[in-house]
Amino acid sequence: MVGELEQKSLFKSESTINNNPLFEVEESLPYKITPNLSVAFGVTKKGLLEGNYRTLENIFYGINNLGIPIEMLVIENPDEILANYFAAGKLKRHNRHLSLNLPHDFLPLINALNKHSYPDGFASLAHNFRNYFNKNPGKQKERLSILEKTTKDEFIASFFSPYKFSNKDVEFNHDFYDPNFDGRDKGIYVNKIYEKFLSLSQEVKEI
């Protein structure tokens, strides 16, 4: 689970980065991957503030409904990570994701989540963050393909888990608290999203 990694390899080959066994590369790739270890994985409050209310709401609900393994976080661009959370927040609402016939294979699922993110208003937010990895077509798939099967399965299982309800969805017995349930300030979502990314990036440095 995220935040509970043992000292094990992220990928499939020998360590090449600062002698840290956590960050490894796939020998079959024509280049080496240097993990994105930047603060909050490159997500900034300034960039998030460019998003509209609905986009930020979906991302906030996504971070409360999707666990992305650290192994995956460190080889994605900021917008690619946010796209996963955006899609989860959008598609999992009230368990809609369980009836949409979405693929249960890792890379096809990532492709489907991208298709439900970028054309749906998310693209206007995505360009506000620095790219740490090549954004050419197919490069995200190439990077993600090196992940261990257990990591891919963990992501799939998290996405297809039941929707977690907020106090905005149900009055009682909710799973998490939405501090912006009355819609008064999108900045509240910005702060919560940034805090989540900051916490996750700090976990990586503590491993």
C-alpha positions as a Python dict, from the first residue, in 0.01 Angstrom:
ca = {
    (1, 'M'): (0, 0, 0),
    (2, 'V'): (107, 361, -49),
    (3, 'G'): (315, 474, 245),
    (4, 'E'): (386, 118, 354),
    (5, 'L'): (658, 20, 109),
    (6, 'E'): (936, -202, 229),
    (7, 'Q'): (1292, -163, 104),
    (8, 'K'): (1229, -341, -224),
    (9, 'S'): (1283, -264, -589),
    (10, 'L'): (1047, -28, -764),
    (11, 'F'): (1114, -173, -1103),
    (12, 'K'): (1280, -486, -1242),
    (13, 'S'): (1658, -452, -1250),
    (14, 'E'): (1968, -345, -1062),
    (15, 'S'): (1987, -11, -883),
    (16, 'T'): (2163, 270, -1068),
    (17, 'I'): (2051, 580, -883),
    (18, 'N'): (2252, 692, -582),
    (19, 'N'): (2294, 327, -479),
    (20, 'N'): (1937, 333, -353),
    (21, 'P'): (1771, -8, -412),
    (22, 'L'): (1435, 166, -429),
    (23, 'F'): (1496, 338, -762),
    (24, 'E'): (1578, 101, -1041),
    (25, 'V'): (1541, 93, -1417),
    (26, 'E'): (1438, -164, -1671),
    (27, 'E'): (1745, -286, -1858),
    (28, 'S'): (1551, -330, -2181),
    (29, 'L'): (1478, 42, -2212),
    (30, 'P'): (1714, 246, -2433),
    (31, 'Y'): (1753, 506, -2156),
    (32, 'K'): (1758, 533, -1779),
    (33, 'I'): (1470, 671, -1578),
    (34, 'T'): (1554, 917, -1303),
    (35, 'P'): (1257, 920, -1063),
    (36, 'N'): (1069, 1242, -1002),
    (37, 'L'): (1165, 1317, -642),
    (38, 'S'): (1066, 1684, -649),
    (39, 'V'): (854, 1846, -379),
    (40, 'A'): (490, 1737, -424),
    (41, 'F'): (604, 1561, -744),
    (42, 'G'): (604, 1900, -916),
    (43, 'V'): (243, 1990, -835),
    (44, 'T'): (217, 2352, -721),
    (45, 'K'): (-55, 2560, -562),
    (46, 'K'): (-13, 2821, -835),
    (47, 'G'): (-75, 2561, -1104),
    (48, 'L'): (-373, 2413, -923),
    (49, 'L'): (-535, 2755, -884),
    (50, 'E'): (-567, 2768, -1264),
    (51, 'G'): (-817, 2485, -1247),
    (52, 'N'): (-1189, 2550, -1233),
    (53, 'Y'): (-1405, 2449, -939),
    (54, 'R'): (-1537, 2129, -1097),
    (55, 'T'): (-1192, 2007, -1198),
    (56, 'L'): (-1051, 2065, -851),
    (57, 'E'): (-1352, 1899, -690),
    (58, 'N'): (-1300, 1587, -901),
    (59, 'I'): (-931, 1573, -810),
    (60, 'F'): (-1009, 1615, -441),
    (61, 'Y'): (-1264, 1334, -452),
    (62, 'G'): (-1014, 1130, -650),
    (63, 'I'): (-739, 1155, -388),
    (64, 'N'): (-990, 1021, -138),
    (65, 'N'): (-1093, 735, -366),
    (66, 'L'): (-773, 616, -531),
    (67, 'G'): (-444, 491, -392),
    (68, 'I'): (-160, 537, -641),
    (69, 'P'): (147, 330, -550),
    (70, 'I'): (461, 530, -486),
    (71, 'E'): (639, 323, -751),
    (72, 'M'): (401, 473, -1005),
    (73, 'L'): (404, 829, -870),
    (74, 'V'): (779, 871, -915),
    (75, 'I'): (775, 793, -1289),
    (76, 'E'): (484, 1013, -1391),
    (77, 'N'): (457, 1379, -1479),
    (78, 'P'): (246, 1596, -1245),
    (79, 'D'): (-41, 1620, -1491),
    (80, 'E'): (-41, 1242, -1545),
    (81, 'I'): (-82, 1184, -1173),
    (82, 'L'): (-353, 1448, -1148),
    (83, 'A'): (-534, 1294, -1446),
    (84, 'N'): (-563, 963, -1258),
    (85, 'Y'): (-712, 1137, -956),
    (86, 'F'): (-941, 1351, -1173),
    (87, 'A'): (-1077, 1045, -1353),
    (88, 'A'): (-1126, 856, -1027),
    (89, 'G'): (-1317, 1147, -877),
    (90, 'K'): (-1531, 1176, -1186),
    (91, 'L'): (-1595, 809, -1266),
    (92, 'K'): (-1620, 658, -917),
    (93, 'R'): (-1886, 897, -791),
    (94, 'H'): (-2168, 687, -646),
    (95, 'N'): (-1998, 372, -785),
    (96, 'R'): (-2062, 463, -1147),
    (97, 'H'): (-1722, 311, -1238),
    (98, 'L'): (-1852, -37, -1162),
    (99, 'S'): (-2107, -21, -1445),
    (100, 'L'): (-1903, 153, -1717),
    (101, 'N'): (-1732, -153, -1865),
    (102, 'L'): (-1387, -6, -1809),
    (103, 'P'): (-1085, -230, -1883),
    (104, 'H'): (-934, -424, -1595),
    (105, 'D'): (-590, -444, -1754),
    (106, 'F'): (-341, -183, -1631),
    (107, 'L'): (-230, 3, -1944),
    (108, 'P'): (-573, -3, -2114),
    (109, 'L'): (-720, 130, -1789),
    (110, 'I'): (-466, 416, -1778),
    (111, 'N'): (-554, 497, -2138),
    (112, 'A'): (-925, 500, -2052),
    (113, 'L'): (-867, 728, -1753),
    (114, 'N'): (-672, 971, -1972),
    (115, 'K'): (-959, 976, -2221),
    (116, 'H'): (-1199, 1062, -1941),
    (117, 'S'): (-969, 1339, -1815),
    (118, 'Y'): (-796, 1549, -2078),
    (119, 'P'): (-1094, 1606, -2313),
    (120, 'D'): (-1318, 1692, -2017),
    (121, 'G'): (-1179, 2024, -1901),
    (122, 'F'): (-871, 1880, -1732),
    (123, 'A'): (-640, 1979, -2018),
    (124, 'S'): (-664, 2347, -1925),
    (125, 'L'): (-507, 2262, -1588),
    (126, 'A'): (-254, 2007, -1713),
    (127, 'H'): (-26, 2251, -1896),
    (128, 'N'): (46, 2450, -1578),
    (129, 'F'): (303, 2201, -1449),
    (130, 'R'): (658, 2119, -1552),
    (131, 'N'): (712, 1795, -1742),
    (132, 'Y'): (976, 1574, -1581),
    (133, 'F'): (949, 1304, -1844),
    (134, 'N'): (902, 1287, -2219),
    (135, 'K'): (543, 1369, -2314),
    (136, 'N'): (554, 1235, -2668),
    (137, 'P'): (281, 983, -2756),
    (138, 'G'): (353, 641, -2612),
    (139, 'K'): (614, 756, -2361),
    (140, 'Q'): (384, 735, -2058),
    (141, 'K'): (291, 381, -2159),
    (142, 'E'): (659, 298, -2201),
    (143, 'R'): (742, 423, -1854),
    (144, 'L'): (450, 254, -1682),
    (145, 'S'): (515, -76, -1856),
    (146, 'I'): (828, -130, -1642),
    (147, 'L'): (630, -146, -1318),
    (148, 'E'): (601, -477, -1139),
    (149, 'K'): (276, -668, -1184),
    (150, 'T'): (201, -636, -812),
    (151, 'T'): (216, -257, -841),
    (152, 'K'): (-11, -256, -1144),
    (153, 'D'): (-256, -488, -968),
    (154, 'E'): (-256, -263, -662),
    (155, 'F'): (-359, 36, -873),
    (156, 'I'): (-631, -161, -1051),
    (157, 'A'): (-772, -294, -723),
    (158, 'S'): (-781, 54, -573),
    (159, 'F'): (-959, 203, -872),
    (160, 'F'): (-1227, -68, -880),
    (161, 'S'): (-1286, -59, -505),
    (162, 'P'): (-1623, 81, -390),
    (163, 'Y'): (-1672, 456, -387),
    (164, 'K'): (-1595, 633, -61),
    (165, 'F'): (-1868, 881, 26),
    (166, 'S'): (-1816, 1232, 159),
    (167, 'N'): (-2034, 1436, 392),
    (168, 'K'): (-2156, 1610, 76),
    (169, 'D'): (-2283, 1278, -62),
    (170, 'V'): (-2444, 1145, 255),
    (171, 'E'): (-2527, 1313, 583),
    (172, 'F'): (-2427, 1024, 807),
    (173, 'N'): (-2165, 749, 798),
    (174, 'H'): (-1951, 918, 533),
    (175, 'D'): (-1597, 797, 464),
    (176, 'F'): (-1423, 1133, 439),
    (177, 'Y'): (-1491, 1498, 506),
    (178, 'D'): (-1527, 1757, 230),
    (179, 'P'): (-1441, 2093, 392),
    (180, 'N'): (-1575, 2272, 87),
    (181, 'F'): (-1913, 2097, 79),
    (182, 'D'): (-2093, 2429, 45),
    (183, 'G'): (-1883, 2529, -256),
    (184, 'R'): (-1763, 2853, -104),
    (185, 'D'): (-1397, 2851, -207),
    (186, 'K'): (-1203, 2643, -462),
    (187, 'G'): (-888, 2743, -276),
    (188, 'I'): (-986, 2494, -7),
    (189, 'Y'): (-955, 2214, -261),
    (190, 'V'): (-622, 2354, -383),
    (191, 'N'): (-479, 2342, -31),
    (192, 'K'): (-606, 1989, 37),
    (193, 'I'): (-478, 1854, -294),
    (194, 'Y'): (-138, 2015, -247),
    (195, 'E'): (-113, 1882, 109),
    (196, 'K'): (-178, 1530, -23),
    (197, 'F'): (93, 1554, -286),
    (198, 'L'): (337, 1706, -39),
    (199, 'S'): (273, 1423, 207),
    (200, 'L'): (322, 1154, -58),
    (201, 'S'): (647, 1308, -184),
    (202, 'Q'): (778, 1325, 172),
    (203, 'E'): (700, 957, 221),
    (204, 'V'): (923, 873, -75),
    (205, 'K'): (1217, 1061, 77),
    (206, 'E'): (1173, 880, 408),
    (207, 'I'): (1198, 534, 252),
}
